[in-house]
Amino acid sequence: METRIIEIAGVKMEVDLREAKTVESYKIGDSVKILTKEYSHSKEWKSYPGVIIGFDNFKNLPTIIIACLELEYSSCKLRLYYLNSQSENIEICPSCRNDLIIDKARALEMLDKEIEKTRSELNELEYKKDFFTKNFGAYFSEELILQEK
């Protein structure tokens, strides 16, 4: 079994294919908490629940990929974070059983609302396209006649 010691964001880990080892052992599917800043110049840190979804064992920049659910009052976003030695303003730690648990029903409800909102926007754009096609057809016909002369 071949292992390699790497350092990610100041944490030394022993990597064996799809598993990274430090004091804690991380593997794909592990629940973690992610601490991050919205903007690099911001002083406000936020913590979100996440799941490790991959390890990219690049030669020069090994990277941990974390899917994070940012559940706010009126929105729900699924974001990917990439943690490596060049990452700034991001930390992870194992999630504990006593941590605030995500309300699955609420998260799904928020995602459904986002889907409906996007569908509504799509329907509106399709309506505008149809309107343009039907009502501006004469404009383009006249333009072609002028170009032919």
N, CA, C and O of each residue as an XYZ file, in Angstrom:
596
protein
N       0.850     -1.177      0.000
C       0.000      0.000      0.000
C       0.895      1.239      0.000
O       1.695      1.444      0.912
N       0.742      2.063     -1.047
C       1.568      3.252     -1.192
C       0.856      4.458     -0.600
O      -0.304      4.722     -0.918
N       1.553      5.187      0.260
C       0.971      6.382      0.860
C       1.873      7.564      0.572
O       3.043      7.411      0.222
N       1.305      8.733      0.726
C       2.062      9.951      0.486
C       1.626     10.982      1.512
O       0.430     11.162      1.741
N       2.590     11.664      2.136
C       2.271     12.700      3.111
C       2.178     14.029      2.366
O       3.089     14.422      1.637
N       1.053     14.706      2.570
C       0.825     15.998      1.923
C       0.404     17.003      2.975
O       0.014     16.636      4.084
N       0.486     18.283      2.616
C       0.033     19.333      3.516
C      -1.051     20.125      2.804
O      -0.838     20.649      1.711
N      -2.210     20.206      3.434
C      -3.334     20.954      2.878
C      -3.749     21.999      3.893
O      -4.172     21.679      5.004
N      -3.621     23.243      3.498
C      -4.005     24.366      4.366
C      -3.351     24.256      5.741
O      -3.993     24.515      6.758
N      -2.078     23.875      5.772
C      -1.340     23.784      7.019
C      -1.540     22.504      7.799
O      -0.956     22.341      8.871
N      -2.350     21.590      7.289
C      -2.608     20.320      7.966
C      -1.916     19.215      7.190
O      -2.195     19.011      6.008
N      -1.004     18.492      7.858
C      -0.317     17.389      7.192
C      -1.196     16.155      7.211
O      -1.770     15.792      8.238
N      -1.290     15.514      6.047
C      -2.139     14.332      5.911
C      -1.383     13.247      5.168
O      -0.526     13.521      4.328
N      -1.722     12.007      5.498
C      -1.189     10.868      4.776
C      -2.280     10.397      3.823
O      -3.364     10.005      4.255
N      -1.990     10.437      2.525
C      -3.004     10.120      1.523
C      -2.766      8.731      0.963
O      -1.664      8.401      0.524
N      -3.809      7.928      0.984
C      -3.788      6.598      0.388
C      -4.969      6.504     -0.562
O      -6.095      6.260     -0.129
N      -4.729      6.692     -1.837
C      -5.756      6.674     -2.878
C      -6.899      7.616     -2.541
O      -6.761      8.821     -2.750
N      -7.999      7.133     -2.039
C      -9.190      7.954     -1.827
C      -9.422      8.288     -0.353
O     -10.551      8.597      0.027
N      -8.401      8.236      0.474
C      -8.602      8.539      1.885
C      -7.462      9.404      2.393
O      -6.298      9.098      2.133
N      -7.764     10.466      3.105
C      -6.752     11.329      3.700
C      -6.761     11.106      5.204
O      -7.823     11.021      5.820
N      -5.575     11.011      5.791
C      -5.494     10.752      7.229
C      -4.738     11.877      7.922
O      -3.659     12.282      7.490
N      -5.307     12.354      8.969
C      -4.651     13.280      9.879
C      -5.021     12.764     11.264
O      -5.198     11.556     11.421
N      -5.143     13.612     12.263
C      -5.601     13.109     13.555
C      -6.957     12.445     13.354
O      -7.231     11.380     13.909
N      -7.808     13.095     12.545
C      -9.063     12.487     12.128
C      -8.831     11.835     10.770
O      -7.885     12.178     10.061
N      -9.674     10.922     10.424
C      -9.583     10.265      9.120
C     -10.755     10.734      8.269
O     -11.915     10.572      8.649
N     -10.448     11.311      7.126
C     -11.491     11.767      6.211
C     -11.585     10.822      5.033
O     -10.574     10.357      4.505
N     -12.816     10.544      4.628
C     -13.035      9.746      3.426
C     -14.262     10.303      2.714
O     -15.026     11.081      3.285
N     -14.437      9.903      1.488
C     -15.587     10.365      0.722
C     -16.867      9.973      1.456
O     -17.026      8.832      1.889
N     -17.769     10.931      1.588
C     -19.034     10.694      2.279
C     -19.044     11.174      3.716
O     -20.104     11.209      4.341
N     -17.882     11.549      4.263
C     -17.833     12.034      5.644
C     -18.518     13.388      5.774
O     -18.365     14.260      4.920
N     -19.272     13.548      6.851
C     -19.891     14.837      7.162
C     -18.853     15.718      7.835
O     -18.135     15.277      8.733
N     -18.783     16.958      7.398
C     -17.846     17.922      7.967
C     -18.557     19.250      8.158
O     -19.642     19.479      7.625
N     -17.923     20.115      8.928
C     -18.359     21.503      9.016
C     -17.315     22.316      8.272
O     -16.116     22.059      8.380
N     -17.781     23.294      7.520
C     -16.863     24.136      6.767
C     -16.989     25.562      7.298
O     -18.091     26.095      7.424
N     -15.860     26.161      7.601
C     -15.816     27.534      8.096
C     -15.217     28.385      6.987
O     -14.109     28.121      6.521
N     -15.950     29.399      6.572
C     -15.485     30.199      5.441
C     -15.932     31.644      5.574
O     -16.851     31.965      6.327
N     -15.256     32.512      4.820
C     -15.658     33.908      4.708
C     -16.362     34.072      3.368
O     -15.956     33.483      2.367
N     -17.416     34.877      3.359
C     -18.118     35.153      2.101
C     -17.179     35.849      1.121
O     -17.107     35.479     -0.051
N     -16.469     36.848      1.604
C     -15.550     37.620      0.772
C     -14.221     37.693      1.498
O     -14.186     37.711      2.728
N     -13.126     37.736      0.753
C     -11.806     37.705      1.377
C     -11.568     38.906      2.290
O     -10.831     38.790      3.269
N     -12.172     40.054      1.992
C     -11.976     41.241      2.823
C     -12.953     41.308      3.997
O     -12.853     42.202      4.837
N     -13.885     40.377      4.058
C     -14.887     40.351      5.128
C     -14.269     39.842      6.428
O     -13.328     39.048      6.412
N     -14.805     40.305      7.539
C     -14.354     39.815      8.843
C     -15.305     38.766      9.392
O     -15.045     38.174     10.439
N     -16.410     38.533      8.686
C     -17.439     37.617      9.170
C     -17.205     36.200      8.646
O     -17.156     35.963      7.440
N     -17.064     35.274      9.584
C     -16.911     33.857      9.248
C     -18.266     33.178      9.400
O     -19.041     33.519     10.294
N     -18.548     32.215      8.523
C     -19.792     31.451      8.625
C     -19.463     29.971      8.576
O     -18.534     29.544      7.891
N     -20.244     29.198      9.318
C     -20.064     27.749      9.351
C     -21.262     27.086      8.681
O     -22.411     27.441      8.942
N     -20.973     26.111      7.807
C     -22.022     25.394      7.089
C     -21.763     23.894      7.165
O     -20.617     23.465      7.307
N     -22.821     23.097      7.071
C     -22.634     21.642      6.992
C     -22.172     21.255      5.593
O     -22.561     21.874      4.602
N     -21.340     20.227      5.529
C     -20.849     19.775      4.234
C     -20.548     18.293      4.235
O     -20.602     17.624      5.267
N     -20.230     17.798      3.055
C     -19.882     16.388      2.863
C     -18.682     16.336      1.927
O     -18.655     17.016      0.901
N     -17.700     15.532      2.281
C     -16.548     15.354      1.396
C     -16.994     14.490      0.223
O     -17.479     13.374      0.405
N     -16.822     15.026     -0.988
C     -17.274     14.289     -2.173
C     -16.127     13.837     -3.062
O     -16.354     13.132     -4.045
N     -14.902     14.228     -2.737
C     -13.802     13.758     -3.569
C     -12.445     14.229     -3.093
O     -12.319     15.208     -2.358
N     -11.440     13.501     -3.534
C     -10.043     13.857     -3.316
C      -9.374     13.857     -4.681
O      -9.368     12.839     -5.373
N      -8.817     14.985     -5.066
C      -8.070     15.055     -6.319
C      -6.591     15.034     -5.967
O      -6.066     16.002     -5.417
N      -5.925     13.941     -6.279
C      -4.528     13.761     -5.903
C      -3.601     14.327     -6.976
O      -2.793     13.602     -7.557
N      -3.726     15.634     -7.234
C      -2.841     16.288     -8.185
C      -1.427     16.299     -7.623
O      -1.232     16.443     -6.416
N      -0.451     16.146     -8.495
C       0.945     16.071     -8.064
C       1.366     17.327     -7.299
O       1.994     17.229     -6.245
N       1.026     18.494     -7.821
C       1.475     19.742     -7.213
C       0.471     20.390     -6.263
O       0.834     21.265     -5.476
N      -0.775     19.968     -6.333
C      -1.781     20.623     -5.509
C      -2.916     19.665     -5.144
O      -4.025     19.802     -5.661
N      -2.652     18.687     -4.250
C      -3.728     17.779     -3.827
C      -4.887     18.584     -3.239
O      -4.677     19.553     -2.509
N      -6.106     18.169     -3.566
C      -7.279     18.963     -3.221
C      -8.401     18.090     -2.666
O      -8.669     17.001     -3.173
N      -9.054     18.593     -1.610
C     -10.247     17.953     -1.059
C     -11.450     18.725     -1.600
O     -11.475     19.954     -1.547
N     -12.450     18.003     -2.121
C     -13.657     18.638     -2.654
C     -14.788     18.424     -1.653
O     -15.077     17.294     -1.258
N     -15.423     19.523     -1.249
C     -16.483     19.475     -0.248
C     -17.750     20.095     -0.831
O     -17.722     21.220     -1.332
N     -18.865     19.358     -0.765
C     -20.171     19.910     -1.139
C     -20.776     20.504      0.121
O     -20.812     19.856      1.167
N     -21.244     21.718      0.020
C     -21.732     22.445      1.187
C     -23.149     22.941      0.931
O     -23.449     23.455     -0.147
N     -24.006     22.788      1.912
C     -25.377     23.277      1.811
C     -25.490     24.573      2.597
O     -25.387     24.582      3.823
N     -25.702     25.663      1.875
C     -25.852     26.965      2.507
C     -27.346     27.269      2.596
O     -27.944     27.817      1.671
N     -27.923     26.901      3.720
C     -29.359     27.066      3.947
C     -29.583     28.352      4.734
O     -29.263     28.436      5.920
N     -30.131     29.341      4.060
C     -30.410     30.633      4.679
C     -31.914     30.760      4.900
O     -32.667     29.816      4.658
N     -32.338     31.916      5.353
C     -33.750     32.134      5.658
C     -34.635     31.922      4.433
O     -35.679     31.278      4.523
N     -34.216     32.465      3.285
C     -35.083     32.394      2.106
C     -34.422     31.732      0.901
O     -34.950     31.812     -0.208
N     -33.292     31.088      1.096
C     -32.635     30.443     -0.041
C     -31.859     29.212      0.407
O     -31.531     29.043      1.582
N     -31.588     28.382     -0.548
C     -30.828     27.160     -0.304
C     -29.870     26.985     -1.472
O     -30.300     26.838     -2.616
N     -28.577     27.002     -1.188
C     -27.582     26.878     -2.246
C     -26.681     25.687     -1.962
O     -26.273     25.452     -0.824
N     -26.387     24.958     -2.993
C     -25.428     23.864     -2.906
C     -24.159     24.360     -3.577
O     -24.158     24.660     -4.771
N     -23.074     24.446     -2.805
C     -21.816     24.983     -3.319
C     -20.707     23.972     -3.150
O     -20.718     23.169     -2.217
N     -19.754     24.016     -4.053
C     -18.569     23.177     -3.938
C     -17.400     24.038     -3.474
O     -17.187     25.143     -3.972
N     -16.653     23.515     -2.516
C     -15.440     24.169     -2.037
C     -14.266     23.250     -2.327
O     -14.387     22.027     -2.263
N     -13.131     23.854     -2.646
C     -11.922     23.106     -2.960
C     -10.860     23.517     -1.948
O     -10.425     24.668     -1.925
N     -10.444     22.568     -1.111
C      -9.489     22.841     -0.044
C      -8.139     22.252     -0.416
O      -8.010     21.045     -0.622
N      -7.132     23.121     -0.501
C      -5.763     22.684     -0.779
C      -4.794     23.660     -0.120
O      -5.218     24.561      0.604
N      -3.510     23.489     -0.363
C      -2.509     24.306      0.322
C      -2.589     25.781     -0.057
O      -2.048     26.626      0.656
N      -3.250     26.106     -1.161
C      -3.378     27.505     -1.569
C      -4.731     28.115     -1.191
O      -4.986     29.285     -1.472
N      -5.582     27.332     -0.563
C      -6.902     27.831     -0.167
C      -6.760     28.851      0.952
O      -5.978     28.674      1.886
N      -7.530     29.912      0.835
C      -7.566     30.928      1.881
C      -8.995     31.061      2.382
O      -9.946     30.810      1.642
N      -9.139     31.447      3.610
C     -10.457     31.716      4.198
C     -11.378     30.504      4.195
O     -12.585     30.640      3.998
N     -10.813     29.323      4.411
C     -11.633     28.113      4.469
C     -10.960     27.105      5.399
O      -9.751     26.889      5.330
N     -11.764     26.494      6.267
C     -11.291     25.435      7.160
C     -12.375     24.372      7.242
O     -13.553     24.659      7.032
N     -11.969     23.138      7.550
C     -12.958     22.086      7.794
C     -12.623     21.377      9.095
O     -11.479     21.381      9.550
N     -13.639     20.773      9.679
C     -13.460     19.905     10.836
C     -14.551     18.844     10.780
O     -15.574     19.038     10.124
N     -14.340     17.728     11.461
C     -15.376     16.684     11.452
C     -16.670     17.201     12.069
O     -16.646     18.020     12.988
N     -17.772     16.728     11.570
C     -19.080     17.075     12.115
C     -19.397     16.114     13.256
O     -19.146     14.913     13.152
N     -19.944     16.644     14.335
C     -20.302     15.824     15.496
C     -21.795     15.523     15.484
O     -22.571     16.217     14.828
N     -22.187     14.498     16.204
C     -23.611     14.144     16.281
C     -24.433     15.251     16.919
O     -25.613     15.404     16.604
N     -23.827     16.024     17.811
C     -24.556     17.078     18.515
C     -24.688     18.360     17.697
O     -25.362     19.300     18.118
N     -24.046     18.399     16.530
C     -24.138     19.585     15.686
C     -25.561     19.768     15.185
O     -26.352     18.826     15.138
N     -25.864     21.000     14.815
C     -27.181     21.297     14.257
C     -27.393     20.456     13.000
O     -26.593     20.499     12.065
N     -28.459     19.708     12.996
C     -28.750     18.815     11.879
C     -29.573     19.569     10.841
O     -30.450     20.364     11.180
N     -29.278     19.307      9.582
C     -30.025     19.935      8.494
C     -31.439     19.378      8.480
O     -31.640     18.169      8.592
N     -32.408     20.256      8.344
C     -33.800     19.844      8.205
C     -34.016     19.481      6.739
O     -34.145     20.357      5.883
N     -34.052     18.180      6.461
C     -34.149     17.695      5.084
C     -35.383     18.241      4.383
O     -35.301     18.677      3.235
N     -36.520     18.223      5.059
C     -37.768     18.694      4.450
C     -37.660     20.169      4.066
O     -38.101     20.569      2.988
N     -37.073     20.970      4.949
C     -36.925     22.406      4.660
C     -35.963     22.627      3.507
O     -36.221     23.460      2.639
N     -34.857     21.893      3.485
C     -33.887     22.032      2.394
C     -34.523     21.669      1.059
O     -34.342     22.380      0.070
N     -35.271     20.560      1.026
C     -35.937     20.153     -0.216
C     -36.996     21.173     -0.632
O     -37.156     21.460     -1.819
N     -37.715     21.713      0.343
C     -38.721     22.742      0.047
C     -38.065     23.976     -0.572
O     -38.576     24.537     -1.541
N     -36.935     24.394     -0.008
C     -36.230     25.567     -0.530
C     -35.703     25.297     -1.941
O     -35.772     26.168     -2.808
N     -35.181     24.098     -2.169
C     -34.697     23.751     -3.510
C     -35.850     23.706     -4.506
O     -35.697     24.141     -5.648
N     -37.003     23.184     -4.085
C     -38.186     23.171     -4.957
C     -38.620     24.593     -5.316
O     -39.018     24.854     -6.451
N     -38.544     25.513     -4.349
C     -38.884     26.914     -4.627
C     -37.923     27.512     -5.649
O     -38.341     28.251     -6.540
N     -36.632     27.191     -5.520
C     -35.643     27.678     -6.485
C     -35.930     27.121     -7.879
O     -35.799     27.833     -8.875
N     -36.321     25.852     -7.946
C     -36.658     25.220     -9.228
C     -37.855     25.928     -9.854
O     -37.830     26.247    -11.043
N     -38.904     26.178     -9.067
C     -40.101     26.857     -9.577
C     -39.779     28.270    -10.051
O     -40.278     28.716    -11.084
N     -38.943     28.966     -9.291
C     -38.546     30.324     -9.669
C     -37.814     30.299    -11.009
O     -38.078     31.129    -11.880
N     -36.904     29.358    -11.172
C     -36.148     29.248    -12.416
C     -37.049     28.835    -13.574
O     -36.889     29.333    -14.689
N     -37.995     27.931    -13.324
C     -38.956     27.542    -14.373
C     -39.785     28.741    -14.810
O     -40.037     28.924    -16.001
N     -40.207     29.550    -13.859
C     -40.984     30.744    -14.167
C     -40.169     31.707    -15.031
O     -40.683     32.272    -15.996
N     -38.894     31.889    -14.679
C     -38.014     32.748    -15.473
C     -37.837     32.186    -16.878
O     -37.822     32.940    -17.851
N     -37.701     30.859    -16.991
C     -37.572     30.212    -18.294
C     -38.835     30.419    -19.127
O     -38.748     30.742    -20.312
N     -40.009     30.237    -18.518
C     -41.274     30.447    -19.226
C     -41.393     31.883    -19.729
O     -41.848     32.123    -20.848
N     -40.981     32.829    -18.897
C     -41.036     34.235    -19.293
C     -40.118     34.501    -20.483
O     -40.497     35.214    -21.412
N     -38.919     33.934    -20.460
C     -37.992     34.111    -21.583
C     -38.525     33.472    -22.859
O     -38.370     34.033    -23.943
N     -39.154     32.301    -22.740
C     -39.738     31.654    -23.916
C     -40.881     32.496    -24.474
O     -41.034     32.601    -25.691
N     -41.687     33.099    -23.595
C     -42.767     33.978    -24.035
C     -42.189     35.178    -24.786
O     -42.697     35.550    -25.844
N     -41.131     35.782    -24.244
C     -40.500     36.932    -24.895
C     -39.937     36.551    -26.260
O     -40.030     37.326    -27.212
N     -39.359     35.369    -26.353
C     -38.817     34.900    -27.631
C     -39.943     34.727    -28.653
O     -39.816     35.165    -29.797
N     -41.041     34.092    -28.242
C     -42.191     33.921    -29.140
C     -42.752     35.273    -29.569
O     -43.067     35.473    -30.742
N     -42.876     36.194    -28.629
C     -43.369     37.533    -28.932
C     -42.465     38.201    -29.960
O     -42.942     38.783    -30.934
N     -41.168     38.111    -29.736
C     -40.198     38.707    -30.656
C     -40.334     38.094    -32.046
O     -40.371     38.814    -33.043
N     -40.407     36.774    -32.112
C     -40.507     36.078    -33.394
C     -41.775     36.486    -34.146
O     -41.724     36.741    -35.350
N     -42.902     36.548    -33.451
C     -44.181     36.874    -34.094
C     -44.279     38.345    -34.478
O     -44.759     38.667    -35.564
N     -43.838     39.231    -33.611
C     -44.071     40.655    -33.813
C     -42.947     41.396    -34.525
O     -43.170     42.483    -35.056
N     -41.772     40.842    -34.545
C     -40.677     41.520    -35.217
C     -40.359     40.889    -36.568
O     -39.420     41.309    -37.244
N     -41.133     39.889    -36.961
C     -40.932     39.254    -38.264
C     -41.063     40.249    -39.393
O     -40.277     40.216    -40.340
N     -42.046     41.138    -39.312
C     -42.257     42.142    -40.355
C     -41.059     43.082    -40.443
O     -40.669     43.481    -41.541
N     -40.484     43.433    -39.330
C     -39.317     44.314    -39.317
C     -38.175     43.711    -40.117
O     -37.547     44.392    -40.928
N     -37.909     42.431    -39.887
C     -36.808     41.784    -40.588
C     -37.134     41.564    -42.057
O     -36.228     41.578    -42.890
N     -38.402     41.361    -42.399
C     -38.806     41.227    -43.802
C     -38.542     42.530    -44.534
O     -38.021     42.517    -45.649
N     -38.895     43.664    -43.922
C     -38.648     44.970    -44.525
C     -37.155     45.225    -44.662
O     -36.711     45.811    -45.650
N     -36.389     44.796    -43.690
C     -34.942     44.985    -43.730
C     -34.337     44.223    -44.903
O     -33.449     44.739    -45.582
N     -34.809     42.999    -45.149
C     -34.321     42.204    -46.273
C     -34.666     42.861    -47.602
O     -33.847     42.866    -48.521
N     -35.860     43.410    -47.712
C     -36.275     44.084    -48.949
C     -35.369     45.278    -49.213
O     -34.958     45.501    -50.352
N     -35.050     46.052    -48.171
C     -34.173     47.210    -48.333
C     -32.765     46.794    -48.732
O     -32.121     47.486    -49.520
N     -32.280     45.688    -48.208
C     -30.939     45.210    -48.539
C     -30.858     44.733    -49.983
O     -29.813     44.870    -50.619
N     -31.949     44.173    -50.511
C     -31.960     43.660    -51.875
C     -31.946     44.792    -52.891
O     -31.490     44.594    -54.017
N     -32.431     45.970    -52.527
C     -32.493     47.110    -53.461
C     -31.179     47.747    -53.623
O     -31.051     48.717    -54.370
